[in-house]
Amino acid sequence: DTAVSQTPKYLVTQMGNDKSIKCEQNLGHDTMYWYKQDSKKFLKIMFSYNNKELIINETVPNRFSPKSPDKAHLNLHINSLELGDSAVYFCASSQDAWAAGGKDTEAFFGQGTRLTVV
Amino acid sequence: QKEVEQNSGPLSVPEGAIASLNCTYSDRGSQSFFWYRQYSGKSPELIMFIYSNGDKEDGRFTAQLNKASQYVSLLIRDSQPSDSATYLCAVISFQGAQKLVFGQGTRLTINP
């Protein structure tokens, strides 16, 4: 059973299109995240939700809109895709938000979505 | 200054030797530190976490933390080819909103 699953695994699309990536976790965690990993493997936080509430929005263009219908799901919608959006996007979850510190802030990652904008 | 810095490598170590990976962080208030391993094309997975100064051992892995020097390291003893991966240091930072900040990762290659 996959703990954190995201779909699709690969996404190739043209500039200007709108696309969504879905994420679901079956670990019963309260906090979910979206990370972006660029071509240099640098992993950067984009958003964090705790119990469906947005707690972190890291200066991401407003073309990116996360949505959390319930605490097990966190989707990412991207409008007007640009070449620079090409990257691997990882969804992750943890039992506690980072403010709590401790082992329960361990983040479990999904398998990633490789987005290529052409 | 980056919040978490690592030498991006690549670091090459012969099989059976000790691999030493280093990380420094800028936020003195950070309390929680993690090492993740990422194989090529895969997602990061947690291998060690440490909160207290000193050493923490788990099998062939030892994490070392020195808060005064703002330095975290990971030692891998008896390195195996299967240890070849990118190792990501991560720190819960309190600069701005509390968040898990990753270094750029060190690519480690174990040579048979």
Interface residues (C-beta under 8 A of the other chain):
Chain A: Y33 K40 K41 F42 L43 K44 I45 S48 I55 I56 E58 F90 A97 W98 A99 G101 G102 K103 T105 E106 A107 F108 F109 G110 Q111 G112
Chain B: S8 Q31 S32 F34 Q38 K42 S43 P44 E45 L46 F49 Y51 T86 L88 I92 A97 Q98 K99 L100 V101 F102 Q104 G105
